[in-house]
Amino acid sequence: MTPPPNPVLPRTLAADLSTYADRPGIPVRINGWVHRRRRLSGLAFVVIRDRSGTAQVVVREEATLAALDGLPEETTVEVAGITSTNPQAPGGVEIVDPQFTALTDAASTPPIELWRPSITAGLPTLLDAAPVTWRHPRQQARWQLAAASLHGFRSTLDAAGFTEVHSPKIVESATESGASVFEIDYFGRPAYLAQSPQFYKQVLVGVFERVYEVGPVFRAEPHDTVRHLAEYVSLDVELGFIADHRDVVAVLRDVVAGMIASVHARAGAAVRLLDIEVPAVPAEFPLLHFREALEIAGAPADEPDLSPAHERAVGAWGREVHGSDFVVVEGYPTAHRAFYSHPEPHDPHWSRSFDLIFRGVELVSGAQRLHRYADYVQALHARGLPLEPYAAYIDAFTSGIPPHGGFAIGLERWTGRLVGVDNIREVTLFPRDLHRLAP
């Protein structure tokens, strides 16, 4: 029978062993995974990994050396032993005279060697075995960047008087296009997985004035590309009493700056491990009208949107002219933006909408929204859309919703651009796309 965990000593994290560098001979207990075992003549080195890092354990006793054969890599263990100073060990401290206690059955052989500094396995292997491959320090570092970014997103908006909200993910109608929603059976009647919290965050501007949400969104779009997912994490923001969309852009700039500051403060080790260049955020984002963006990209003046190639051209312009990884493009054609986008009053052909291009890829879409009931009725009629599916949504605008606007950031796309990966699935914990429904 496996003995119970040591009930006396408190657990010490691997990273905290360094506090014993000048105090050898102290009993300690660590918990974690067997990261690597190295057998030499008469002794063995065992590296234990926990959420904070790694610790080195030195084994010399014959009985313990024999027991290591039953503790393959990735088995979870408890190790009780004595601290010993060793400048070559992580944190300058190793554990000697250890006693190992297996906390699980012996682990199966991992699909990749997690102790190696780099990963050579292909993306299918990483995704198929994600519960294990995410344990690799380089993989973990990618999500640590995402987690730090989320902290910065929330803390920046909290400080600016925003309220975090959560909206339903099962809705009665499509937010934007009925062709790109997942239909489900909702107690015998049709319903849909939400494409975004758009309707709800607008309505809640009428309650809290400034709101944000972090949550999944679902897009049934048949895109099999390196930048699209069927489910992703959306960071949504909406604020009321604005003059126009540039008030929204100003908030977006502060949010991005807060996310970057949090990456530096909370994920510095991940930045160093991945050796990435964290972008600087300018005091104001360089800004182009959509017409100017088309000219820079060498595109026809009647193009309705920016293609990926156009976005890359705009991103290169931002770097060359402004030294910025960020460029805002505003004034997209109203007819090709969501029906709730506010047109320019002096020229309704153009909308008060914008995209943020980050390192040559569209990261954010945003806009000033319509806020009057009659304008919604007119916009739906102009696009040939029926009023009934949107009635519950637009009825709210008969009750005094202020001028407002907002934006949404795709977390996976943000993280992917930070890390510089070729495929967004490389920074998605468990991606869902046209082909993948597990793990």
Rosetta blueprint (number, residue, H / E / L):
1 M L
2 T L
3 P L
4 P L
5 P L
6 N L
7 P L
8 V L
9 L L
10 P L
11 R E
12 T L
13 L L
14 A H
15 A H
16 D H
17 L H
18 S H
19 T H
20 Y H
21 A L
22 D L
23 R L
24 P L
25 G L
26 I L
27 P E
28 V E
29 R E
30 I E
31 N E
32 G E
33 W E
34 V E
35 H E
36 R E
37 R E
38 R E
39 R E
40 L E
41 S L
42 G L
43 L E
44 A E
45 F E
46 V E
47 V E
48 I E
49 R E
50 D E
51 R L
52 S L
53 G E
54 T E
55 A E
56 Q E
57 V E
58 V E
59 V E
60 R L
61 E L
62 E H
63 A H
64 T H
65 L H
66 A H
67 A H
68 L H
69 D H
70 G H
71 L L
72 P L
73 E L
74 E L
75 T L
76 T E
77 V E
78 E E
79 V E
80 A E
81 G E
82 I E
83 T E
84 S E
85 T E
86 N L
87 P L
88 Q L
89 A L
90 P H
91 G H
92 G H
93 V E
94 E E
95 I E
96 V E
97 D E
98 P E
99 Q E
100 F E
101 T E
102 A E
103 L L
104 T L
105 D L
106 A L
107 A L
108 S L
109 T L
110 P L
111 P L
112 I L
113 E L
114 L L
115 W L
116 R L
117 P L
118 S L
119 I L
120 T L
121 A L
122 G L
123 L H
124 P H
125 T H
126 L H
127 L H
128 D H
129 A L
130 A H
131 P H
132 V H
133 T H
134 W L
135 R L
136 H L
137 P H
138 R H
139 Q H
140 Q H
141 A H
142 R H
143 W H
144 Q H
145 L H
146 A H
147 A H
148 A H
149 S H
150 L H
151 H H
152 G H
153 F H
154 R H
155 S H
156 T H
157 L H
158 D H
159 A H
160 A L
161 G L
162 F L
163 T E
164 E E
165 V L
166 H L
167 S L
168 P L
169 K L
170 I E
171 V E
172 E L
173 S L
174 A L
175 T L
176 E L
177 S L
178 G H
179 A H
180 S H
181 V L
182 F L
183 E E
184 I E
185 D E
186 Y E
187 F L
188 G L
189 R E
190 P E
191 A E
192 Y E
193 L E
194 A L
195 Q L
196 S L
197 P L
198 Q H
199 F H
200 Y H
201 K H
202 Q H
203 V H
204 L H
205 V H
206 G H
207 V H
208 F H
209 E L
210 R E
211 V E
212 Y E
213 E E
214 V E
215 G E
216 P E
217 V E
218 F E
219 R L
220 A L
221 E L
222 P L
223 H L
224 D L
225 T L
226 V L
227 R L
228 H L
229 L L
230 A L
231 E E
232 Y E
233 V E
234 S E
235 L E
236 D E
237 V E
238 E E
239 L E
240 G E
241 F L
242 I L
243 A L
244 D L
245 H H
246 R H
247 D H
248 V H
249 V H
250 A H
251 V H
252 L H
253 R H
254 D H
255 V H
256 V H
257 A H
258 G H
259 M H
260 I H
261 A H
262 S H
263 V H
264 H H
265 A H
266 R H
267 A L
268 G H
269 A H
270 A H
271 V H
272 R H
273 L H
274 L H
275 D L
276 I L
277 E L
278 V L
279 P L
280 A L
281 V L
282 P L
283 A L
284 E L
285 F L
286 P L
287 L E
288 L E
289 H E
290 F H
291 R H
292 E H
293 A H
294 L H
295 E H
296 I H
297 A H
298 G L
299 A L
300 P L
301 A L
302 D L
303 E L
304 P L
305 D L
306 L L
307 S L
308 P H
309 A H
310 H H
311 E H
312 R H
313 A H
314 V H
315 G H
316 A H
317 W H
318 G H
319 R H
320 E H
321 V H
322 H H
323 G L
324 S L
325 D L
326 F E
327 V E
328 V E
329 V E
330 E E
331 G L
332 Y L
333 P E
334 T H
335 A H
336 H H
337 R L
338 A L
339 F L
340 Y L
341 S E
342 H L
343 P E
344 E E
345 P L
346 H L
347 D E
348 P E
349 H E
350 W E
351 S E
352 R L
353 S E
354 F E
355 D E
356 L E
357 I E
358 F E
359 R L
360 G L
361 V E
362 E E
363 L E
364 V E
365 S E
366 G E
367 A E
368 Q E
369 R E
370 L L
371 H L
372 R L
373 Y H
374 A H
375 D H
376 Y H
377 V H
378 Q H
379 A H
380 L H
381 H H
382 A H
383 R L
384 G L
385 L L
386 P L
387 L L
388 E H
389 P H
390 Y H
391 A H
392 A H
393 Y H
394 I H
395 D H
396 A H
397 F H
398 T H
399 S L
400 G L
401 I L
402 P L
403 P L
404 H E
405 G E
406 G E
407 F E
408 A E
409 I E
410 G E
411 L H
412 E H
413 R H
414 W H
415 T H
416 G H
417 R H
418 L H
419 V H
420 G L
421 V L
422 D L
423 N L
424 I H
425 R H
426 E H
427 V H
428 T L
429 L L
430 F L
431 P L
432 R E
433 D L
434 L L
435 H L
436 R L
437 L L
438 A L
439 P L
